[in-house]
């Protein structure tokens, strides 16, 4: 039975597998209620954000969502295309996923006709509702790409003889990945110079190619190239642009022919002129380039062959030299027609006329011998040669004996021809001063020899000056001052140094170097001289940088010059004011006069100028205090009383003058120091009319009462001392008061009944002088108070009481029975008397000494009398001091 059950399951599984297989291979369904596959089409634009609704499959299929079990939607396979969409499994709604759809990436090879399609297969489940839905999502193009040229610079060559309306294709056309109208639609030039325009042609594939059209006559010799920007524009809204640099190079054609600088040259030649003499130099110019500008010189066919042989013409340089011996008997005049030939040109014509002067006795012959290097009659000499450097040596021959020959130099320049020492007809050509290549590069000289018959012979010379590295580069400015704001961006451009060198070729090429004192933050481009700073500068760290820059040429030996660069860092308001202390505490005595200076708040600002100006203000307490804005002195507008308020806390703000302004705040504590301006206040006894009953049998040492006082001051100004300064009734020393606590104790037995009164002085320890108050302490000695009115009458009687003027501190000394009276007057009187008597005796003694010396004996007696008086005076003073140290007892 089990086997049959397993077999049944296997058969059913096989049937299901076959159905699923037929589901993908046949439009027929294995179940009667299965439908055929359907297709849904949606359209969306590329680049939509995540979560954008695409379509609802269930709604578009008109499914009934009220059925049970409910519909489920599923993507059977996760294809690459399906990473762009999300499917809601319960509603069948499609949304864009987090991966943005880019049509150009998804369908890079699709055309506008083909379109770009995302294909999805969606299953509608469960099985009883199963459907296969084919979903196609067409991706519509948006203008999200701008045209782009394949290169940044497009080079085109156009011959200068190009006819007007000639067309040249711009091969490097722009490419736009977008389709249709969003692709490239047109091209245009930023600047056509009035010489060009653009046209656009479309090929069979729909691609646009720009064509450059020449609209005016071109001339390379006028302008050799044109540089502009070519713009490609698409058809989007708004349109996107792409740009590239278009460089149009005008190529040369042979549209210019050689022209002689001189078309007529006259030369006079003596019949005895030596072979090889330089006669003339023809020169032509062609403004074309390269091979089109090559010029060759030749004689016209009209010049006889023998004449051509007599006068040699260099076809490259145009120099004409005498190549043979002149026969003055056959000809006195030669006309040479010289042609300057250029490629494809009609030759230019110049005429050289040579007049031959017959020499009866023969003209002098000038034989040159060159000291400086010479080639084809051209002498080269370095510009570094000193003055009076020899160039050539000339010997004049063919002269009769004793015939005087005049030999001189024609032409301009620092040269002279002088007889050589004592030799006859020997002449030396030398410089008169140093030559300068930068001023004059070549000189044409003529050595003229004339004999007595007037026969003249001329020898032509050309002196070329060879350049040497004799000039150092020169800066346009020897002092370069640069200003830059601090906090600059790194690698910012500062300036471009420029130096020039008058030497030629590599000797005049300049490169730039920083001096050894230049900080490492500065960078100087070796070729261009552009100076930059590679970091941000801080004026507070350093305000001025001064260093050397060098300009060096590439000659041998190398020459250089220097310039000084001064970089000044300009301030910006990047520093807040700072107080020198985090907070300030000032101690001021109370009752300090109004507007007196309490203290000074020092504040700094690292910035300069207005950015460093600091103003101070009080944020709180400005009705009591004020502060000097600039100096920072804190003052109180009125006198301050510590007893009203002992501490003030102020917030002081410092604001600089920058834009925007920066600020900081500090706290100032003003502590008032106590001044002894309050006397003690007696709280007990409450009045001078109060009294206290004391029993007659009170034992000595008993504390009877206490005087209690307070002082509003602080410190030593509030320390109170008590002392008895007057008394009435009783025997002296009957009562004692504790100077610290004010406690009054009985010191002796009370033998008499009645009223006892003590005047107590309550004093503080203030400086410079203590303040005090007094109070009357009354004791009524009796067993009871039977008649209070009688006591009050006793209190109101104005009867003097005995004074016990003893300082408060006397009570702190050893107590004992009173054996000394208060300070007596008798010793004072005795001391004054002795002093007066001593003065009298002194006057008498001096008078006696002056009048007569016989009074010496009398003066001795007076001294003997004076001694005991002084001893008595000292004894009285000692007794006075001892009484001051007695304890005050009553």
Secondary structure, DSSP 8 states (H G I E B T S, - for coil): -HHHHHHHHHHHHHHHHHHHHHHHH-SS-SSTT----EEEEEEEETT--TT-EEEEHHHHTT--TTSSS--EEEESS--SGGGGEEE-TTT-EEEE-SS---HHHHTTT--TTT-EEEEEEEEEESGGG-EEEEEEEEEE--S----B-SSSEEEEEEETT--TT-EEE-SS--B-SS-GGGSEEEEEES--TTTEEEEEEE-TTS-EEEEEEE-S---TTT-SEEEEEEEEEESSSS--EEEEEEEEEEE--S----EES-SEEEEEEETT--TT-EEEE--EE--S-GGGG--EEEE-TTS-HHHHHHEEE-TTT-EEEE-S---TTT-SEEEEEEEEE-TTS--EEEEEEEEEE--SS---EEEEEESS-EETTEEEEETT--TT-EEEEEEEES--TT---EEEEESSSSEEEEE-TT-TTEEEEEESS---TTT-SEEEEEEEEE-TT--EEEEEEEEEEE--S----EES-SEEEEEEESS--TTEEEEE--EE--S-GGGG-EEEEE-TTS-TTEEE-TTT-EEEESS---TTT-SEEEEEEEEEESSSS--EEEEEEEEEEE--S----EESSSEEEEEEETT--TT-EEEE--EE-SS-GGGG-EEEEESS-TTTEEE-TTT-EEEESS---TTT-SEEEEEEEEEESSSS--EEEEEEEEEEE--S----EEEES--TT-EEEE-TT--TT-EEEE-EEE-SS-GGGG-EEEEEEEEESS-TTSEEE-TTT-EEEE-S---S-EEEEEEEEEEE--SSS--EEEEEEEEEESS----HHHHHHHHH-----EE----GGGGGS------S-S--SHHHHHHHHHHHHHHHHHHHHHHHHHH-GGGHHHHHHHHHHHHHHHHHHHHHHHHHHHHHTS----
